[in-house]
Amino acid sequence: MFHAVKLTKQAAGLPTDKSGACNGTPLSQTTIDTVKATVPALAQHGREIVAEMYDRLLADPEIRTLLNQSHQNGASPSAQH
């Protein structure tokens, strides 16, 4: 089963000040609607999507160096294929 993860504003890529308060423009209604529309697909296919995403990321040597390789051991259900 897919579990929702609550993102911090910083992790979501929103501009924040030193306190972590969002100081940027809020998400547009179109963006909110798009994110909500993806929930059923993520609930049904989340692990497959994550596995494919990491396969693609790890295939690129420049991106692979940005990822913590010690976490690429298959221990997470999302990392298993």
PDB file of N, CA, C and O in Angstrom:
ATOM      1  N   MET A   1       0.831  -1.175   0.000  1.00  0.00           N
ATOM      2  CA  MET A   1       0.000   0.000   0.000  1.00  0.00           C
ATOM      3  C   MET A   1       0.875   1.237   0.000  1.00  0.00           C
ATOM      4  O   MET A   1       1.924   1.257   0.644  1.00  0.00           O
ATOM      5  N   PHE A   2       0.465   2.240  -0.697  1.00  0.00           N
ATOM      6  CA  PHE A   2       1.178   3.510  -0.784  1.00  0.00           C
ATOM      7  C   PHE A   2       0.832   4.356   0.430  1.00  0.00           C
ATOM      8  O   PHE A   2      -0.341   4.506   0.771  1.00  0.00           O
ATOM      9  N   HIS A   3       1.839   4.907   1.079  1.00  0.00           N
ATOM     10  CA  HIS A   3       1.614   5.768   2.239  1.00  0.00           C
ATOM     11  C   HIS A   3       1.973   7.195   1.876  1.00  0.00           C
ATOM     12  O   HIS A   3       3.033   7.453   1.306  1.00  0.00           O
ATOM     13  N   ALA A   4       1.096   8.113   2.205  1.00  0.00           N
ATOM     14  CA  ALA A   4       1.351   9.528   1.947  1.00  0.00           C
ATOM     15  C   ALA A   4       2.476  10.000   2.855  1.00  0.00           C
ATOM     16  O   ALA A   4       2.603   9.553   3.995  1.00  0.00           O
ATOM     17  N   VAL A   5       3.282  10.902   2.338  1.00  0.00           N
ATOM     18  CA  VAL A   5       4.373  11.481   3.102  1.00  0.00           C
ATOM     19  C   VAL A   5       4.138  12.978   3.165  1.00  0.00           C
ATOM     20  O   VAL A   5       3.922  13.628   2.142  1.00  0.00           O
ATOM     21  N   LYS A   6       4.181  13.516   4.364  1.00  0.00           N
ATOM     22  CA  LYS A   6       4.009  14.950   4.527  1.00  0.00           C
ATOM     23  C   LYS A   6       5.354  15.616   4.270  1.00  0.00           C
ATOM     24  O   LYS A   6       6.331  15.352   4.970  1.00  0.00           O
ATOM     25  N   LEU A   7       5.398  16.474   3.268  1.00  0.00           N
ATOM     26  CA  LEU A   7       6.631  17.162   2.927  1.00  0.00           C
ATOM     27  C   LEU A   7       6.731  18.478   3.676  1.00  0.00           C
ATOM     28  O   LEU A   7       5.731  19.162   3.893  1.00  0.00           O
ATOM     29  N   THR A   8       7.930  18.817   4.061  1.00  0.00           N
ATOM     30  CA  THR A   8       8.136  20.156   4.582  1.00  0.00           C
ATOM     31  C   THR A   8       8.117  21.116   3.404  1.00  0.00           C
ATOM     32  O   THR A   8       8.261  20.701   2.253  1.00  0.00           O
ATOM     33  N   LYS A   9       7.941  22.370   3.686  1.00  0.00           N
ATOM     34  CA  LYS A   9       7.944  23.366   2.617  1.00  0.00           C
ATOM     35  C   LYS A   9       9.289  23.359   1.899  1.00  0.00           C
ATOM     36  O   LYS A   9       9.348  23.500   0.678  1.00  0.00           O
ATOM     37  N   GLN A  10      10.368  23.193   2.661  1.00  0.00           N
ATOM     38  CA  GLN A  10      11.696  23.165   2.046  1.00  0.00           C
ATOM     39  C   GLN A  10      11.842  21.944   1.154  1.00  0.00           C
ATOM     40  O   GLN A  10      12.357  22.060   0.042  1.00  0.00           O
ATOM     41  N   ALA A  11      11.402  20.773   1.614  1.00  0.00           N
ATOM     42  CA  ALA A  11      11.518  19.557   0.810  1.00  0.00           C
ATOM     43  C   ALA A  11      10.659  19.640  -0.438  1.00  0.00           C
ATOM     44  O   ALA A  11      10.983  19.037  -1.461  1.00  0.00           O
ATOM     45  N   ALA A  12       9.572  20.379  -0.359  1.00  0.00           N
ATOM     46  CA  ALA A  12       8.686  20.527  -1.514  1.00  0.00           C
ATOM     47  C   ALA A  12       9.225  21.554  -2.507  1.00  0.00           C
ATOM     48  O   ALA A  12       8.649  21.751  -3.578  1.00  0.00           O
ATOM     49  N   GLY A  13      10.329  22.207  -2.151  1.00  0.00           N
ATOM     50  CA  GLY A  13      10.934  23.173  -3.059  1.00  0.00           C
ATOM     51  C   GLY A  13      10.332  24.566  -2.977  1.00  0.00           C
ATOM     52  O   GLY A  13      10.575  25.397  -3.852  1.00  0.00           O
ATOM     53  N   LEU A  14       9.551  24.830  -1.937  1.00  0.00           N
ATOM     54  CA  LEU A  14       8.972  26.155  -1.794  1.00  0.00           C
ATOM     55  C   LEU A  14       9.979  27.078  -1.122  1.00  0.00           C
ATOM     56  O   LEU A  14      10.717  26.654  -0.232  1.00  0.00           O
ATOM     57  N   PRO A  15      10.011  28.336  -1.545  1.00  0.00           N
ATOM     58  CA  PRO A  15      10.948  29.269  -0.914  1.00  0.00           C
ATOM     59  C   PRO A  15      10.592  29.455   0.556  1.00  0.00           C
ATOM     60  O   PRO A  15       9.422  29.626   0.898  1.00  0.00           O
ATOM     61  N   THR A  16      11.592  29.422   1.419  1.00  0.00           N
ATOM     62  CA  THR A  16      11.367  29.616   2.845  1.00  0.00           C
ATOM     63  C   THR A  16      12.397  30.576   3.397  1.00  0.00           C
ATOM     64  O   THR A  16      13.454  30.785   2.800  1.00  0.00           O
ATOM     65  N   ASP A  17      12.080  31.161   4.549  1.00  0.00           N
ATOM     66  CA  ASP A  17      13.067  31.982   5.224  1.00  0.00           C
ATOM     67  C   ASP A  17      13.816  31.112   6.229  1.00  0.00           C
ATOM     68  O   ASP A  17      13.622  29.896   6.255  1.00  0.00           O
ATOM     69  N   LYS A  18      14.663  31.712   7.050  1.00  0.00           N
ATOM     70  CA  LYS A  18      15.481  30.924   7.987  1.00  0.00           C
ATOM     71  C   LYS A  18      14.651  30.130   8.989  1.00  0.00           C
ATOM     72  O   LYS A  18      15.101  29.096   9.484  1.00  0.00           O
ATOM     73  N   SER A  19      13.452  30.599   9.290  1.00  0.00           N
ATOM     74  CA  SER A  19      12.599  29.896  10.254  1.00  0.00           C
ATOM     75  C   SER A  19      11.855  28.733   9.615  1.00  0.00           C
ATOM     76  O   SER A  19      11.231  27.938  10.318  1.00  0.00           O
ATOM     77  N   GLY A  20      11.915  28.623   8.292  1.00  0.00           N
ATOM     78  CA  GLY A  20      11.189  27.576   7.587  1.00  0.00           C
ATOM     79  C   GLY A  20       9.823  28.023   7.117  1.00  0.00           C
ATOM     80  O   GLY A  20       9.090  27.254   6.494  1.00  0.00           O
ATOM     81  N   ALA A  21       9.477  29.282   7.418  1.00  0.00           N
ATOM     82  CA  ALA A  21       8.184  29.802   6.963  1.00  0.00           C
ATOM     83  C   ALA A  21       8.232  30.033   5.458  1.00  0.00           C
ATOM     84  O   ALA A  21       9.231  30.505   4.916  1.00  0.00           O
ATOM     85  N   CYS A  22       7.155  29.696   4.812  1.00  0.00           N
ATOM     86  CA  CYS A  22       7.068  29.875   3.369  1.00  0.00           C
ATOM     87  C   CYS A  22       6.958  31.357   3.060  1.00  0.00           C
ATOM     88  O   CYS A  22       6.074  32.040   3.575  1.00  0.00           O
ATOM     89  N   ASN A  23       7.849  31.850   2.225  1.00  0.00           N
ATOM     90  CA  ASN A  23       7.795  33.262   1.872  1.00  0.00           C
ATOM     91  C   ASN A  23       7.589  33.440   0.374  1.00  0.00           C
ATOM     92  O   ASN A  23       7.809  34.526  -0.162  1.00  0.00           O
ATOM     93  N   GLY A  24       7.172  32.391  -0.292  1.00  0.00           N
ATOM     94  CA  GLY A  24       6.972  32.448  -1.735  1.00  0.00           C
ATOM     95  C   GLY A  24       5.499  32.462  -2.086  1.00  0.00           C
ATOM     96  O   GLY A  24       4.628  32.557  -1.222  1.00  0.00           O
ATOM     97  N   THR A  25       5.255  32.366  -3.353  1.00  0.00           N
ATOM     98  CA  THR A  25       3.894  32.328  -3.853  1.00  0.00           C
ATOM     99  C   THR A  25       3.285  30.963  -3.551  1.00  0.00           C
ATOM    100  O   THR A  25       3.937  29.939  -3.755  1.00  0.00           O
ATOM    101  N   PRO A  26       2.045  30.934  -3.067  1.00  0.00           N
ATOM    102  CA  PRO A  26       1.419  29.632  -2.831  1.00  0.00           C
ATOM    103  C   PRO A  26       1.212  28.880  -4.141  1.00  0.00           C
ATOM    104  O   PRO A  26       1.259  29.463  -5.224  1.00  0.00           O
ATOM    105  N   LEU A  27       0.987  27.592  -4.023  1.00  0.00           N
ATOM    106  CA  LEU A  27       0.749  26.783  -5.217  1.00  0.00           C
ATOM    107  C   LEU A  27      -0.525  27.257  -5.911  1.00  0.00           C
ATOM    108  O   LEU A  27      -1.503  27.634  -5.266  1.00  0.00           O
ATOM    109  N   SER A  28      -0.486  27.228  -7.218  1.00  0.00           N
ATOM    110  CA  SER A  28      -1.674  27.611  -7.984  1.00  0.00           C
ATOM    111  C   SER A  28      -2.727  26.511  -7.857  1.00  0.00           C
ATOM    112  O   SER A  28      -2.406  25.370  -7.523  1.00  0.00           O
ATOM    113  N   GLN A  29      -3.970  26.859  -8.123  1.00  0.00           N
ATOM    114  CA  GLN A  29      -5.035  25.863  -8.071  1.00  0.00           C
ATOM    115  C   GLN A  29      -4.794  24.768  -9.104  1.00  0.00           C
ATOM    116  O   GLN A  29      -5.123  23.606  -8.862  1.00  0.00           O
ATOM    117  N   THR A  30      -4.227  25.125 -10.246  1.00  0.00           N
ATOM    118  CA  THR A  30      -3.913  24.127 -11.276  1.00  0.00           C
ATOM    119  C   THR A  30      -2.905  23.111 -10.744  1.00  0.00           C
ATOM    120  O   THR A  30      -3.057  21.909 -10.964  1.00  0.00           O
ATOM    121  N   THR A  31      -1.885  23.590 -10.050  1.00  0.00           N
ATOM    122  CA  THR A  31      -0.881  22.694  -9.475  1.00  0.00           C
ATOM    123  C   THR A  31      -1.502  21.805  -8.408  1.00  0.00           C
ATOM    124  O   THR A  31      -1.239  20.603  -8.375  1.00  0.00           O
ATOM    125  N   ILE A  32      -2.313  22.374  -7.546  1.00  0.00           N
ATOM    126  CA  ILE A  32      -2.987  21.600  -6.505  1.00  0.00           C
ATOM    127  C   ILE A  32      -3.854  20.517  -7.137  1.00  0.00           C
ATOM    128  O   ILE A  32      -3.830  19.366  -6.700  1.00  0.00           O
ATOM    129  N   ASP A  33      -4.620  20.882  -8.163  1.00  0.00           N
ATOM    130  CA  ASP A  33      -5.491  19.917  -8.838  1.00  0.00           C
ATOM    131  C   ASP A  33      -4.680  18.811  -9.502  1.00  0.00           C
ATOM    132  O   ASP A  33      -5.076  17.646  -9.476  1.00  0.00           O
ATOM    133  N   THR A  34      -3.547  19.172 -10.097  1.00  0.00           N
ATOM    134  CA  THR A  34      -2.688  18.180 -10.756  1.00  0.00           C
ATOM    135  C   THR A  34      -2.134  17.192  -9.736  1.00  0.00           C
ATOM    136  O   THR A  34      -2.150  15.984  -9.971  1.00  0.00           O
ATOM    137  N   VAL A  35      -1.647  17.695  -8.610  1.00  0.00           N
ATOM    138  CA  VAL A  35      -1.105  16.814  -7.567  1.00  0.00           C
ATOM    139  C   VAL A  35      -2.198  15.885  -7.046  1.00  0.00           C
ATOM    140  O   VAL A  35      -1.970  14.684  -6.900  1.00  0.00           O
ATOM    141  N   LYS A  36      -3.373  16.427  -6.768  1.00  0.00           N
ATOM    142  CA  LYS A  36      -4.479  15.593  -6.282  1.00  0.00           C
ATOM    143  C   LYS A  36      -4.882  14.539  -7.307  1.00  0.00           C
ATOM    144  O   LYS A  36      -5.254  13.425  -6.940  1.00  0.00           O
ATOM    145  N   ALA A  37      -4.811  14.883  -8.578  1.00  0.00           N
ATOM    146  CA  ALA A  37      -5.206  13.940  -9.629  1.00  0.00           C
ATOM    147  C   ALA A  37      -4.237  12.767  -9.745  1.00  0.00           C
ATOM    148  O   ALA A  37      -4.604  11.721 -10.281  1.00  0.00           O
ATOM    149  N   THR A  38      -3.010  12.919  -9.253  1.00  0.00           N
ATOM    150  CA  THR A  38      -2.028  11.835  -9.341  1.00  0.00           C
ATOM    151  C   THR A  38      -2.169  10.806  -8.222  1.00  0.00           C
ATOM    152  O   THR A  38      -1.590   9.723  -8.307  1.00  0.00           O
ATOM    153  N   VAL A  39      -2.927  11.126  -7.181  1.00  0.00           N
ATOM    154  CA  VAL A  39      -3.023  10.236  -6.023  1.00  0.00           C
ATOM    155  C   VAL A  39      -3.490   8.827  -6.392  1.00  0.00           C
ATOM    156  O   VAL A  39      -2.875   7.862  -5.940  1.00  0.00           O
ATOM    157  N   PRO A  40      -4.552   8.663  -7.195  1.00  0.00           N
ATOM    158  CA  PRO A  40      -4.963   7.288  -7.523  1.00  0.00           C
ATOM    159  C   PRO A  40      -3.867   6.488  -8.241  1.00  0.00           C
ATOM    160  O   PRO A  40      -3.673   5.307  -7.950  1.00  0.00           O
ATOM    161  N   ALA A  41      -3.157   7.119  -9.167  1.00  0.00           N
ATOM    162  CA  ALA A  41      -2.086   6.412  -9.879  1.00  0.00           C
ATOM    163  C   ALA A  41      -0.954   6.048  -8.923  1.00  0.00           C
ATOM    164  O   ALA A  41      -0.399   4.953  -9.004  1.00  0.00           O
ATOM    165  N   LEU A  42      -0.614   6.957  -8.024  1.00  0.00           N
ATOM    166  CA  LEU A  42       0.438   6.665  -7.055  1.00  0.00           C
ATOM    167  C   LEU A  42       0.012   5.577  -6.081  1.00  0.00           C
ATOM    168  O   LEU A  42       0.816   4.724  -5.706  1.00  0.00           O
ATOM    169  N   ALA A  43      -1.242   5.606  -5.675  1.00  0.00           N
ATOM    170  CA  ALA A  43      -1.729   4.574  -4.760  1.00  0.00           C
ATOM    171  C   ALA A  43      -1.656   3.198  -5.399  1.00  0.00           C
ATOM    172  O   ALA A  43      -1.320   2.218  -4.734  1.00  0.00           O
ATOM    173  N   GLN A  44      -1.965   3.121  -6.673  1.00  0.00           N
ATOM    174  CA  GLN A  44      -1.980   1.825  -7.362  1.00  0.00           C
ATOM    175  C   GLN A  44      -0.603   1.405  -7.862  1.00  0.00           C
ATOM    176  O   GLN A  44      -0.276   0.218  -7.832  1.00  0.00           O
ATOM    177  N   HIS A  45       0.204   2.350  -8.320  1.00  0.00           N
ATOM    178  CA  HIS A  45       1.460   2.017  -8.994  1.00  0.00           C
ATOM    179  C   HIS A  45       2.686   2.676  -8.363  1.00  0.00           C
ATOM    180  O   HIS A  45       3.738   2.751  -8.998  1.00  0.00           O
ATOM    181  N   GLY A  46       2.565   3.152  -7.128  1.00  0.00           N
ATOM    182  CA  GLY A  46       3.644   3.915  -6.493  1.00  0.00           C
ATOM    183  C   GLY A  46       4.990   3.222  -6.492  1.00  0.00           C
ATOM    184  O   GLY A  46       6.004   3.829  -6.838  1.00  0.00           O
ATOM    185  N   ARG A  47       5.012   1.947  -6.103  1.00  0.00           N
ATOM    186  CA  ARG A  47       6.304   1.240  -6.036  1.00  0.00           C
ATOM    187  C   ARG A  47       6.934   1.097  -7.410  1.00  0.00           C
ATOM    188  O   ARG A  47       8.146   1.252  -7.559  1.00  0.00           O
ATOM    189  N   GLU A  48       6.118   0.803  -8.416  1.00  0.00           N
ATOM    190  CA  GLU A  48       6.652   0.668  -9.775  1.00  0.00           C
ATOM    191  C   GLU A  48       7.189   2.009 -10.287  1.00  0.00           C
ATOM    192  O   GLU A  48       8.230   2.065 -10.943  1.00  0.00           O
ATOM    193  N   ILE A  49       6.459   3.086  -9.976  1.00  0.00           N
ATOM    194  CA  ILE A  49       6.896   4.418 -10.399  1.00  0.00           C
ATOM    195  C   ILE A  49       8.227   4.776  -9.749  1.00  0.00           C
ATOM    196  O   ILE A  49       9.142   5.268 -10.409  1.00  0.00           O
ATOM    197  N   VAL A  50       8.321   4.520  -8.437  1.00  0.00           N
ATOM    198  CA  VAL A  50       9.565   4.834  -7.717  1.00  0.00           C
ATOM    199  C   VAL A  50      10.726   3.986  -8.236  1.00  0.00           C
ATOM    200  O   VAL A  50      11.829   4.497  -8.427  1.00  0.00           O
ATOM    201  N   ALA A  51      10.482   2.700  -8.463  1.00  0.00           N
ATOM    202  CA  ALA A  51      11.543   1.824  -8.968  1.00  0.00           C
ATOM    203  C   ALA A  51      12.046   2.307 -10.325  1.00  0.00           C
ATOM    204  O   ALA A  51      13.253   2.354 -10.561  1.00  0.00           O
ATOM    205  N   GLU A  52      11.137   2.659 -11.204  1.00  0.00           N
ATOM    206  CA  GLU A  52      11.525   3.160 -12.528  1.00  0.00           C
ATOM    207  C   GLU A  52      12.271   4.486 -12.409  1.00  0.00           C
ATOM    208  O   GLU A  52      13.266   4.707 -13.099  1.00  0.00           O
ATOM    209  N   MET A  53      11.790   5.362 -11.535  1.00  0.00           N
ATOM    210  CA  MET A  53      12.451   6.657 -11.353  1.00  0.00           C
ATOM    211  C   MET A  53      13.908   6.459 -10.905  1.00  0.00           C
ATOM    212  O   MET A  53      14.824   7.068 -11.458  1.00  0.00           O
ATOM    213  N   TYR A  54      14.108   5.596  -9.890  1.00  0.00           N
ATOM    214  CA  TYR A  54      15.469   5.372  -9.412  1.00  0.00           C
ATOM    215  C   TYR A  54      16.332   4.655 -10.434  1.00  0.00           C
ATOM    216  O   TYR A  54      17.525   4.942 -10.530  1.00  0.00           O
ATOM    217  N   ASP A  55      15.770   3.736 -11.196  1.00  0.00           N
ATOM    218  CA  ASP A  55      16.538   3.105 -12.272  1.00  0.00           C
ATOM    219  C   ASP A  55      17.065   4.162 -13.236  1.00  0.00           C
ATOM    220  O   ASP A  55      18.222   4.122 -13.653  1.00  0.00           O
ATOM    221  N   ARG A  56      16.203   5.096 -13.577  1.00  0.00           N
ATOM    222  CA  ARG A  56      16.616   6.161 -14.510  1.00  0.00           C
ATOM    223  C   ARG A  56      17.629   7.101 -13.878  1.00  0.00           C
ATOM    224  O   ARG A  56      18.612   7.480 -14.515  1.00  0.00           O
ATOM    225  N   LEU A  57      17.390   7.478 -12.620  1.00  0.00           N
ATOM    226  CA  LEU A  57      18.337   8.377 -11.943  1.00  0.00           C
ATOM    227  C   LEU A  57      19.704   7.730 -11.783  1.00  0.00           C
ATOM    228  O   LEU A  57      20.729   8.359 -12.044  1.00  0.00           O
ATOM    229  N   LEU A  58      19.718   6.478 -11.356  1.00  0.00           N
ATOM    230  CA  LEU A  58      20.987   5.796 -11.113  1.00  0.00           C
ATOM    231  C   LEU A  58      21.725   5.459 -12.403  1.00  0.00           C
ATOM    232  O   LEU A  58      22.925   5.188 -12.372  1.00  0.00           O
ATOM    233  N   ALA A  59      21.036   5.472 -13.522  1.00  0.00           N
ATOM    234  CA  ALA A  59      21.688   5.215 -14.809  1.00  0.00           C
ATOM    235  C   ALA A  59      22.530   6.406 -15.259  1.00  0.00           C
ATOM    236  O   ALA A  59      23.411   6.250 -16.105  1.00  0.00           O
ATOM    237  N   ASP A  60      22.275   7.584 -14.712  1.00  0.00           N
ATOM    238  CA  ASP A  60      23.008   8.792 -15.086  1.00  0.00           C
ATOM    239  C   ASP A  60      24.137   9.007 -14.079  1.00  0.00           C
ATOM    240  O   ASP A  60      23.867   9.281 -12.909  1.00  0.00           O
ATOM    241  N   PRO A  61      25.402   8.887 -14.510  1.00  0.00           N
ATOM    242  CA  PRO A  61      26.524   9.007 -13.573  1.00  0.00           C
ATOM    243  C   PRO A  61      26.554  10.340 -12.818  1.00  0.00           C
ATOM    244  O   PRO A  61      26.947  10.377 -11.652  1.00  0.00           O
ATOM    245  N   GLU A  62      26.150  11.417 -13.459  1.00  0.00           N
ATOM    246  CA  GLU A  62      26.174  12.723 -12.790  1.00  0.00           C
ATOM    247  C   GLU A  62      25.121  12.797 -11.689  1.00  0.00           C
ATOM    248  O   GLU A  62      25.365  13.385 -10.636  1.00  0.00           O
ATOM    249  N   ILE A  63      23.977  12.217 -11.921  1.00  0.00           N
ATOM    250  CA  ILE A  63      22.923  12.226 -10.903  1.00  0.00           C
ATOM    251  C   ILE A  63      23.225  11.194  -9.831  1.00  0.00           C
ATOM    252  O   ILE A  63      22.980  11.437  -8.650  1.00  0.00           O
ATOM    253  N   ARG A  64      23.752  10.054 -10.226  1.00  0.00           N
ATOM    254  CA  ARG A  64      24.064   8.985  -9.267  1.00  0.00           C
ATOM    255  C   ARG A  64      24.973   9.502  -8.156  1.00  0.00           C
ATOM    256  O   ARG A  64      24.822   9.091  -7.006  1.00  0.00           O
ATOM    257  N   THR A  65      25.907  10.388  -8.471  1.00  0.00           N
ATOM    258  CA  THR A  65      26.823  10.912  -7.454  1.00  0.00           C
ATOM    259  C   THR A  65      26.101  11.791  -6.429  1.00  0.00           C
ATOM    260  O   THR A  65      26.616  12.009  -5.332  1.00  0.00           O
ATOM    261  N   LEU A  66      24.923  12.292  -6.774  1.00  0.00           N
ATOM    262  CA  LEU A  66      24.156  13.128  -5.852  1.00  0.00           C
ATOM    263  C   LEU A  66      23.335  12.305  -4.865  1.00  0.00           C
ATOM    264  O   LEU A  66      22.872  12.833  -3.855  1.00  0.00           O
ATOM    265  N   LEU A  67      23.152  11.017  -5.149  1.00  0.00           N
ATOM    266  CA  LEU A  67      22.327  10.154  -4.310  1.00  0.00           C
ATOM    267  C   LEU A  67      23.196   9.369  -3.332  1.00  0.00           C
ATOM    268  O   LEU A  67      24.316   8.979  -3.663  1.00  0.00           O
ATOM    269  N   ASN A  68      22.689   9.145  -2.151  1.00  0.00           N
ATOM    270  CA  ASN A  68      23.401   8.394  -1.131  1.00  0.00           C
ATOM    271  C   ASN A  68      23.361   6.913  -1.504  1.00  0.00           C
ATOM    272  O   ASN A  68      22.328   6.259  -1.365  1.00  0.00           O
ATOM    273  N   GLN A  69      24.479   6.396  -1.973  1.00  0.00           N
ATOM    274  CA  GLN A  69      24.540   5.016  -2.447  1.00  0.00           C
ATOM    275  C   GLN A  69      24.350   3.998  -1.326  1.00  0.00           C
ATOM    276  O   GLN A  69      23.971   2.858  -1.595  1.00  0.00           O
ATOM    277  N   SER A  70      24.605   4.383  -0.072  1.00  0.00           N
ATOM    278  CA  SER A  70      24.407   3.429   1.022  1.00  0.00           C
ATOM    279  C   SER A  70      22.930   3.102   1.206  1.00  0.00           C
ATOM    280  O   SER A  70      22.586   2.103   1.839  1.00  0.00           O
ATOM    281  N   HIS A  71      22.055   3.943   0.654  1.00  0.00           N
ATOM    282  CA  HIS A  71      20.621   3.679   0.747  1.00  0.00           C
ATOM    283  C   HIS A  71      20.127   2.808  -0.409  1.00  0.00           C
ATOM    284  O   HIS A  71      18.951   2.446  -0.442  1.00  0.00           O
ATOM    285  N   GLN A  72      20.981   2.475  -1.332  1.00  0.00           N
ATOM    286  CA  GLN A  72      20.585   1.708  -2.511  1.00  0.00           C
ATOM    287  C   GLN A  72      20.858   0.219  -2.309  1.00  0.00           C
ATOM    288  O   GLN A  72      21.500  -0.429  -3.135  1.00  0.00           O
ATOM    289  N   ASN A  73      20.351  -0.309  -1.184  1.00  0.00           N
ATOM    290  CA  ASN A  73      20.618  -1.709  -0.868  1.00  0.00           C
ATOM    291  C   ASN A  73      19.385  -2.599  -0.979  1.00  0.00           C
ATOM    292  O   ASN A  73      19.449  -3.787  -0.664  1.00  0.00           O
ATOM    293  N   GLY A  74      18.264  -2.036  -1.424  1.00  0.00           N
ATOM    294  CA  GLY A  74      17.052  -2.824  -1.586  1.00  0.00           C
ATOM    295  C   GLY A  74      16.276  -3.044  -0.300  1.00  0.00           C
ATOM    296  O   GLY A  74      15.294  -3.786  -0.305  1.00  0.00           O
ATOM    297  N   ALA A  75      16.681  -2.426   0.802  1.00  0.00           N
ATOM    298  CA  ALA A  75      16.003  -2.631   2.080  1.00  0.00           C
ATOM    299  C   ALA A  75      14.624  -1.982   2.109  1.00  0.00           C
ATOM    300  O   ALA A  75      13.720  -2.481   2.780  1.00  0.00           O
ATOM    301  N   SER A  76      14.459  -0.905   1.408  1.00  0.00           N
ATOM    302  CA  SER A  76      13.169  -0.220   1.367  1.00  0.00           C
ATOM    303  C   SER A  76      12.252  -0.928   0.383  1.00  0.00           C
ATOM    304  O   SER A  76      12.703  -1.358  -0.679  1.00  0.00           O
ATOM    305  N   PRO A  77      10.960  -1.058   0.721  1.00  0.00           N
ATOM    306  CA  PRO A  77      10.051  -1.693  -0.230  1.00  0.00           C
ATOM    307  C   PRO A  77      10.032  -0.978  -1.580  1.00  0.00           C
ATOM    308  O   PRO A  77       9.837  -1.609  -2.618  1.00  0.00           O
ATOM    309  N   SER A  78      10.234   0.330  -1.562  1.00  0.00           N
ATOM    310  CA  SER A  78      10.236   1.080  -2.816  1.00  0.00           C
ATOM    311  C   SER A  78      11.470   0.790  -3.646  1.00  0.00           C
ATOM    312  O   SER A  78      11.462   1.002  -4.858  1.00  0.00           O
ATOM    313  N   ALA A  79      12.533   0.307  -3.012  1.00  0.00           N
ATOM    314  CA  ALA A  79      13.763   0.022  -3.737  1.00  0.00           C
ATOM    315  C   ALA A  79      13.757  -1.379  -4.336  1.00  0.00           C
ATOM    316  O   ALA A  79      14.586  -1.689  -5.191  1.00  0.00           O
ATOM    317  N   GLN A  80      12.840  -2.218  -3.899  1.00  0.00           N
ATOM    318  CA  GLN A  80      12.784  -3.589  -4.404  1.00  0.00           C
ATOM    319  C   GLN A  80      12.042  -3.622  -5.730  1.00  0.00           C
ATOM    320  O   GLN A  80      11.075  -2.886  -5.926  1.00  0.00           O
ATOM    321  N   HIS A  81      12.488  -4.461  -6.621  1.00  0.00           N
ATOM    322  CA  HIS A  81      11.846  -4.584  -7.933  1.00  0.00           C
ATOM    323  C   HIS A  81      11.117  -5.894  -8.010  1.00  0.00           C
ATOM    324  O   HIS A  81      10.505  -6.201  -9.033  1.00  0.00           O
TER     325      HIS A  81
END
